[in-house]
Amino acid sequence: MKKSKTVPAVVLLAAGSGDPELLSVRGAALLDQADVVICDPEVSSLIAGRDVEVLDVATAPTDAAAVAKALAEQARAGQHAVRVYAGDPVLDGRVLAEAKALHRSRVPFEIAPCASDISGIAAYAGIGLVGSRAKRLHVVDLLAGDVDEPTLADTASTLVIRNAADSAAGLAKAALAAGRTPGTGLVVVRGGTTVEQQTIVTTLGDAAADLKAAKLTGNGDVFIGEAVGSATNLGWFESRPLFGWRVLVPRTKDQAGELSAQLRLFGAVPVEVPTISVEPPRTPQQMERAIEGIESGRYQWIAFTSINAVRAIRERFEQRGLDARHLAGLKIAAIGEATAAALQDFGVRADLLPPAEAQSSAGLLEVWPDRDPELDPIGRVFLPRADIATEKLVAGLTELGWEVDDITAYRTVRAAPPAAEIREAIKTGGFDAVVFTSSSTVRNLVGIAGKPHATTVIAAIGPETANTAVEHGLKVAVQPAQSKIEPLVAALAEHGEQMRQTALDSGERTWRPSKRRGAGRRRAAGKS
């Protein structure tokens, strides 16, 4: 059920220049309240997974009346209807046509603007739109007609030509003929603000040779003027070390957020594939006795090895009407900062953590104290764990003099296989990297989807995970010094930057493993 808010009957929502994260705060809030949506196909990702009805209404400019009629009908039926446009419909006039039709129907509406295509693409490519001499901005859409000679010759304006990327060489020649100097900057941007963005920075004089050498085709925009050359130094978006990389994140679905967020910071596109399903133990009696043992003071320590172990105890507590106060007097150990954070969210602070560089069972044993019978009269440790064996930790604690109740708190089972296209991409090198955060993610991914292709970069969070990957025939290229999410992603980004620099030094424009694999096959085919 939608949250109860006062919203207009119809919203005309501009999605922006390509990156879905550029949607305005107001726009996102209005979309959250939508019951029905009419959406341009280019921005359908904005409504993926939302609880909305998508109306099958053609959204071409000539269908403005039909779109407005459908929106009005939904509004009169008490539905919150949102029209989602690709790009900036205020700039290209589409929103005006549909707004006029809604106005005639007397249906209340709101227009939610966005960062315009021009400023958004310019910002992502590092392009300046005004400079010391160019004080005006002139925009022409090549789909609507040719650029006239006075416009090409106007050195006091920056010229933006939409849908003109494949005509850039001809436009450069025409601008020179109109009187522009050969040193005037020219920038071509395809796929602006998306992970497919490709930018060519040149001048009018060098455009013909540079554009031919780039061998790029497809729709995009052309920027001409004295200010646009800033893209040479300010092109921050495409220079990120994992720009455009499709990175497979094989994790439990509800634990993928932090890793995916870190990957996006470096320009990657994370694709989350659940490989593990967490379920209760088949026989809950052991856990029930352990919870009773906590209440009766049977234990001195509880050792949490995962977020799921914390969740399992918390759920049992809530079922029995208990809370974090019932852990008072117990010493708490945790493996990993994420596990410690889950405990803190429960209201519990961990007393013992392994060193930052060894977030593992072995690392926890390094800092676990020997039992002193006088100081530790209880001498018993409760270890709630997955159904996967924890012999190393149990053996290590026993050697230190502790008694261990090693009890299954939850089961990890393989998730269902991912979609066919994901499995195909895994096997054929469609992913640039796979990031493994535990041995179980390695085993389960290979089990449900097969081994990643040899060209895919394999990143493992720690030595145990890396060893499991090697046992499954994978070559680990990235392993951080500390077994944590942030160092893992930083190490992958460093690896990606090295690949980028190597490619640029050799004159190549492509350094993504998935793209280089395809280029290699094409070169091999050309030699045969």
C-alpha positions in Angstrom: 0.0 0.0 0.0 1.3 3.5 -0.9 2.0 5.9 1.9 -0.7 8.4 2.4 0.5 11.7 1.0 -1.0 14.6 -0.7 0.1 14.4 -4.3 -1.2 15.8 -7.6 -3.5 13.5 -9.7 -0.9 13.5 -12.5 2.8 14.0 -12.5 4.9 14.8 -15.6 8.3 13.6 -14.5 11.5 14.3 -16.3 14.0 11.4 -15.7 17.1 13.3 -16.8 20.1 12.8 -19.0 20.6 9.0 -18.5 21.9 8.2 -15.1 18.9 7.0 -13.0 20.6 8.3 -9.9 20.2 11.9 -11.2 16.5 11.7 -10.6 15.5 14.6 -8.4 14.5 14.1 -4.7 11.1 15.5 -5.5 10.8 13.2 -8.6 11.8 10.1 -6.6 9.2 10.9 -3.9 6.5 11.4 -6.5 7.4 8.2 -8.3 7.2 6.3 -4.9 3.6 7.4 -4.7 2.6 6.3 -8.2 -0.2 3.8 -8.8 0.1 3.8 -12.6 3.0 4.8 -14.9 3.4 5.7 -18.5 7.1 5.4 -19.2 9.5 6.1 -22.1 11.2 2.7 -22.8 14.7 4.3 -22.4 14.1 4.9 -18.7 12.1 1.8 -17.8 14.8 0.9 -15.3 13.4 3.6 -13.0 10.2 1.6 -12.4 11.8 -1.9 -12.3 10.7 -3.7 -9.1 8.2 -1.0 -8.2 4.6 -1.8 -7.2 3.0 0.1 -10.1 0.9 -0.7 -13.1 2.6 0.2 -16.3 0.2 1.3 -19.0 0.9 0.2 -22.6 0.5 3.6 -24.2 2.7 4.8 -27.1 4.8 7.8 -26.0 6.0 9.2 -29.3 5.7 13.0 -29.6 2.8 12.6 -32.0 0.8 10.7 -29.4 0.6 13.5 -26.8 -3.2 13.6 -26.9 -3.4 9.8 -26.3 -1.0 9.9 -23.4 -2.8 12.9 -21.8 -6.2 11.1 -22.2 -4.9 7.9 -20.5 -3.4 9.9 -17.7 -6.6 11.9 -17.2 -8.7 8.7 -17.1 -6.5 7.2 -14.4 -6.6 10.4 -12.3 -10.4 10.5 -12.5 -10.5 6.9 -11.3 -8.6 8.0 -8.2 -5.2 6.7 -9.2 -1.9 8.6 -8.9 -0.6 8.6 -12.5 3.0 9.5 -13.4 4.3 10.1 -16.9 8.1 9.4 -17.0 10.1 11.0 -19.8 13.6 10.1 -21.0 15.8 13.1 -21.1 14.6 16.7 -20.6 11.0 17.1 -22.0 10.9 20.7 -21.0 13.8 21.4 -23.3 12.5 19.5 -26.3 8.9 20.5 -25.9 7.2 17.1 -25.3 6.0 18.1 -21.8 4.3 21.2 -23.2 2.2 19.3 -25.6 0.9 16.8 -23.0 0.5 19.5 -20.3 -1.7 21.5 -22.7 -3.9 18.4 -23.3 -4.2 17.8 -19.5 -5.0 21.5 -18.9 -7.9 21.2 -21.4 -9.2 18.1 -19.5 -9.1 20.1 -16.2 -7.1 17.4 -14.4 -4.6 18.8 -11.8 -1.0 18.0 -12.7 2.6 18.9 -11.6 5.7 19.1 -13.8 8.8 17.7 -12.0 11.9 19.0 -13.9 15.4 17.5 -13.9 19.0 18.3 -14.7 18.8 19.1 -18.4 20.4 16.7 -20.9 22.8 19.4 -22.0 24.1 20.4 -18.5 24.0 16.8 -17.3 26.1 15.4 -20.2 28.4 18.4 -20.1 29.0 17.9 -16.4 29.7 14.1 -16.8 32.1 14.8 -19.7 33.8 17.7 -18.0 32.8 20.1 -20.7 32.6 23.9 -20.1 29.6 25.6 -21.7 30.8 29.2 -21.4 34.2 30.8 -21.4 36.1 34.0 -21.7 34.8 34.7 -25.2 31.8 32.4 -25.5 29.0 33.9 -23.3 26.0 32.3 -25.0 24.7 28.8 -25.5 23.2 27.8 -28.9 21.4 24.5 -29.1 20.4 22.8 -32.4 18.8 19.4 -32.9 20.0 17.9 -36.1 16.8 15.8 -36.3 14.9 19.0 -36.7 17.1 20.6 -39.4 20.6 21.5 -40.5 22.8 24.0 -38.7 23.0 27.3 -40.6 26.3 29.1 -41.4 25.7 32.1 -39.1 25.2 29.7 -36.2 28.4 27.8 -37.0 30.4 31.0 -37.4 29.3 32.6 -34.0 32.4 32.5 -31.9 30.6 34.3 -29.1 28.5 31.2 -28.4 29.1 27.6 -27.5 27.3 25.4 -30.0 25.6 22.2 -28.9 24.3 20.0 -31.7 22.0 17.2 -30.5 21.9 13.8 -32.3 24.9 14.8 -34.4 27.8 12.4 -33.3 28.0 10.6 -36.6 28.0 13.9 -38.5 30.8 15.5 -36.4 33.5 15.4 -39.1 31.2 17.2 -41.5 30.2 19.7 -38.9 33.8 20.5 -38.2 34.5 21.1 -41.8 31.5 23.3 -42.1 32.5 25.3 -39.0 36.0 25.9 -40.4 34.5 27.0 -43.7 32.2 29.4 -41.8 35.3 31.1 -40.2 35.9 29.2 -37.0 39.6 28.7 -36.2 41.2 25.2 -36.4 42.1 25.3 -32.7 38.5 25.7 -31.6 37.5 22.8 -29.4 35.1 20.0 -30.5 33.8 17.3 -28.2 31.7 14.3 -29.2 29.8 12.5 -26.4 27.9 9.2 -26.9 25.8 7.6 -24.2 26.2 10.7 -21.9 25.9 10.1 -18.1 25.6 6.4 -18.6 28.2 3.6 -18.1 28.4 3.4 -21.9 29.6 7.0 -22.2 32.3 7.6 -24.8 33.9 11.0 -25.2 36.2 12.2 -28.0 38.0 15.5 -27.3 39.6 17.2 -30.3 39.7 20.4 -32.3 38.0 21.5 -35.5 41.4 21.2 -37.3 42.1 17.6 -36.0 38.5 16.3 -35.9 38.6 14.4 -39.2 41.7 12.4 -38.3 40.8 11.9 -34.6 37.2 10.8 -35.3 38.3 8.4 -38.0 40.9 6.9 -35.6 38.4 6.5 -32.8 36.2 4.2 -35.0 33.1 5.0 -32.9 29.5 5.2 -34.3 26.1 5.8 -32.8 23.9 8.5 -31.5 25.3 11.4 -29.5 25.9 15.1 -29.2 28.6 17.5 -30.5 29.9 20.5 -28.5 31.8 23.2 -30.4 33.4 26.3 -28.8 36.4 27.7 -27.0 35.3 26.5 -23.6 34.6 22.8 -24.4 38.3 21.7 -24.5 38.1 21.5 -20.7 37.0 17.9 -21.2 40.6 17.0 -21.7 41.4 17.5 -18.0 38.0 17.4 -16.3 36.6 14.2 -17.8 36.2 12.6 -14.3 33.4 10.2 -15.1 35.0 8.0 -17.7 38.4 8.1 -15.9 37.1 6.2 -12.8 39.1 2.9 -12.6 36.1 0.6 -12.9 34.1 2.7 -15.3 31.5 0.6 -17.0 32.7 -2.7 -15.5 29.9 -5.2 -15.0 30.8 -6.8 -11.6 29.0 -9.9 -10.4 28.1 -9.8 -6.7 27.3 -13.3 -5.6 25.9 -12.9 -2.1 22.9 -13.3 0.0 20.5 -10.8 -1.4 20.0 -8.7 1.7 23.7 -8.4 2.3 24.8 -7.0 -1.0 24.1 -3.3 -0.4 27.4 -2.2 1.1 29.5 -4.0 -1.5 27.4 -2.7 -4.4 27.5 0.9 -3.1 31.3 0.7 -2.9 31.6 -0.6 -6.4 29.4 2.2 -7.8 31.8 4.8 -6.3 34.5 3.5 -8.7 32.2 3.5 -11.7 31.2 -0.2 -11.7 27.8 -1.6 -12.5 27.1 -4.2 -9.8 24.9 -7.1 -10.7 23.6 -8.9 -7.6 23.0 -12.6 -7.9 21.8 -14.4 -4.8 23.7 -17.6 -4.3 22.7 -18.4 -0.7 19.3 -18.8 0.9 19.2 -18.6 4.7 16.7 -20.9 6.4 16.0 -22.0 10.0 17.6 -25.2 11.3 15.7 -28.4 10.6 15.5 -29.2 14.3 15.2 -26.2 16.5 15.5 -27.9 19.9 19.3 -27.3 20.2 18.8 -23.6 19.7 15.9 -23.5 22.2 18.1 -25.1 24.8 20.9 -22.7 24.0 18.6 -19.7 24.5 17.5 -21.1 27.8 21.2 -21.5 28.6 21.7 -17.8 28.0 18.9 -17.0 30.4 20.2 -19.4 33.1 23.9 -18.3 32.9 25.3 -21.4 31.3 27.7 -19.4 29.0 30.6 -17.0 29.6 31.1 -16.2 25.9 29.0 -16.0 22.7 31.0 -16.0 19.4 29.2 -14.6 16.4 30.8 -15.5 13.1 28.3 -13.8 10.7 25.5 -11.3 10.3 23.2 -14.3 9.9 24.2 -15.7 13.3 23.2 -12.3 14.9 19.9 -12.3 13.0 19.2 -15.9 14.1 19.7 -15.1 17.8 17.8 -11.9 17.5 14.8 -13.6 15.9 14.8 -16.3 18.7 15.0 -13.6 21.3 12.0 -11.7 19.9 10.0 -14.9 19.6 10.5 -15.5 23.4 9.9 -11.8 24.3 13.6 -11.2 25.1 15.9 -8.4 24.1 19.5 -7.4 24.2 19.4 -6.9 27.9 19.4 -10.6 28.4 23.0 -10.7 27.0 24.2 -8.6 29.9 27.0 -10.2 31.7 28.1 -12.3 28.7 31.2 -11.6 26.8 30.6 -11.1 23.0 33.0 -12.0 20.2 32.4 -11.2 16.5 34.2 -11.9 13.3 34.1 -8.9 11.0 33.0 -5.3 11.2 29.7 -6.1 9.5 28.9 -8.7 12.2 29.9 -6.2 14.9 27.6 -3.6 13.3 24.7 -6.0 13.2 25.3 -6.6 16.9 25.4 -2.9 17.6 22.1 -2.5 15.7 20.7 -5.1 18.2 22.0 -2.9 21.1 25.1 -5.0 21.8 28.8 -4.0 21.6 31.3 -6.7 20.8 34.0 -7.2 23.4 36.4 -9.1 21.1 37.2 -8.7 17.4 40.0 -10.2 15.3 42.7 -7.8 14.1 41.7 -5.7 11.1 44.1 -7.6 8.8 42.7 -11.1 9.8 38.9 -11.0 9.9 38.5 -14.8 10.1 38.2 -17.7 12.5 42.0 -17.9 12.6 42.2 -14.2 13.4 39.7 -14.5 16.2 41.7 -17.4 17.7 44.8 -15.2 17.7 43.3 -12.8 20.2 41.0 -15.2 22.2 42.3 -15.5 25.8 43.4 -18.8 27.4 40.9 -20.0 29.9 41.9 -19.4 33.5 39.8 -21.7 35.8 39.8 -19.1 38.6 38.9 -16.1 36.4 36.7 -18.0 34.0 34.7 -20.4 36.3 31.9 -21.0 33.7 34.3 -21.7 30.9 31.7 -22.4 28.2 31.3 -20.7 24.8 28.1 -20.7 22.8 28.9 -20.7 19.0 25.7 -20.1 16.9 26.6 -20.9 13.4 25.5 -22.1 10.0 25.1 -25.8 9.2 28.6 -25.6 7.6 31.2 -27.1 9.9 33.4 -24.8 12.1 36.0 -27.4 13.2 38.9 -25.0 13.1 37.3 -22.5 15.5 35.9 -25.2 17.8 39.3 -27.0 17.9 41.1 -23.8 18.6 38.8 -22.8 21.4 39.1 -26.2 22.9 42.9 -26.1 22.8 42.7 -22.8 24.7 40.8 -24.6 27.5 37.2 -23.7 26.7 34.1 -25.9 26.3 32.1 -25.1 23.2 28.5 -25.6 22.4 28.7 -25.7 18.6 25.0 -25.3 17.6 23.4 -24.9 14.2 21.5 -21.5 14.3 20.6 -21.4 10.6 21.1 -23.3 7.4 22.7 -22.0 4.2 21.4 -23.6 1.1 22.0 -22.8 -2.5 19.7 -20.3 -4.1 17.9 -21.1 -7.3 20.0 -20.7 -10.5 20.0 -17.1 -11.9 18.3 -16.2 -15.2 19.7 -17.8 -18.4 21.2 -14.6 -19.6 23.2 -14.2 -16.3 24.4 -17.8 -16.5 25.5 -17.2 -20.1 27.3 -14.0 -19.2 29.1 -15.8 -16.4 30.4 -18.6 -18.7 31.2 -16.5 -21.7 33.0 -13.6 -20.1 30.2 -11.1 -20.1 31.1 -9.9 -16.6 34.3 -8.0 -16.1 34.8 -9.2 -12.6 33.3 -11.4 -9.9 33.7 -10.4 -6.2 33.7 -13.3 -3.7 33.1 -12.5 -0.1 33.1 -16.0 1.4 34.0 -19.6 0.5 30.3 -20.4 0.3 29.7 -17.8 -2.4 32.4 -19.5 -4.5 31.0 -23.0 -4.1 27.4 -21.9 -4.6 28.0 -19.7 -7.6 29.9 -22.5 -9.4 27.2 -24.9 -8.3 24.2 -22.9 -9.6 25.8 -21.1 -12.6 29.1 -22.6 -13.6 32.7 -21.3 -13.5 33.3 -17.7 -14.5 35.2 -17.3 -17.8 39.0 -17.2 -17.7 39.1 -13.5 -18.8 36.9 -12.4 -15.8 38.8 -10.8 -13.0 38.4 -12.8 -9.8 38.5 -10.9 -6.5 38.4 -12.7 -3.1 38.0 -11.0 0.2 40.6 -13.1 2.1 42.9 -16.1 2.0 40.2 -18.7 2.8 37.9 -17.5 0.1 40.9 -17.3 -2.3 41.9 -20.8 -1.6 38.4 -22.0 -2.2 38.4 -20.2 -5.6 41.7 -21.8 -6.6 40.3 -25.2 -5.6 37.5 -24.6 -8.0 39.9 -23.8 -10.9 39.7 -20.0 -10.7 42.7 -17.7 -10.9 42.5 -15.0 -8.2 43.8 -11.7 -9.4 42.7 -9.5 -6.5 43.0 -10.1 -2.7 43.2 -7.2 -0.3 45.6 -7.0 2.7 42.5 -6.7 5.0 39.6 -9.0 4.8 36.9 -6.2 4.6 34.5 -4.9 1.9 36.1 -1.5 1.5 39.7 -2.7 1.0 38.4 -5.5 -1.3 36.7 -3.0 -3.6 39.7 -0.6 -3.4 42.0 -3.4 -4.4 39.8 -4.2 -7.4 39.7 -0.6 -8.4 43.6 -0.4 -8.2 43.7 -3.5 -10.5 41.3 -1.9 -12.9 43.3 1.3 -12.9 46.5 -0.6 -13.8 44.6 -2.3 -16.7 43.4 1.1 -17.8 46.9 2.7 -17.8 48.4 -0.3 -19.6 45.8 0.0 -22.3 46.1 3.7 -22.7 49.9 3.5 -22.8 49.6 1.0 -25.7 47.1 3.2 -27.5 44.0 1.2 -26.8 40.7 2.8 -25.7 39.2 -0.4 -24.2 40.4 -1.9 -20.9 37.3 -3.7 -19.7 38.0 -7.5 -19.7 34.6 -8.3 -21.3 35.3 -5.8 -24.2 38.9 -6.8 -24.6 37.9 -10.4 -24.9 35.5 -9.5 -27.8 38.1 -7.3 -29.5 40.7 -10.2 -29.2 38.3 -12.6 -30.9 37.7 -10.1 -33.7 41.4 -9.6 -34.2 42.0 -13.3 -34.3 39.2 -13.8 -36.8 40.7 -11.0 -39.0 44.0 -12.8 -39.1 42.6 -16.2 -40.1 
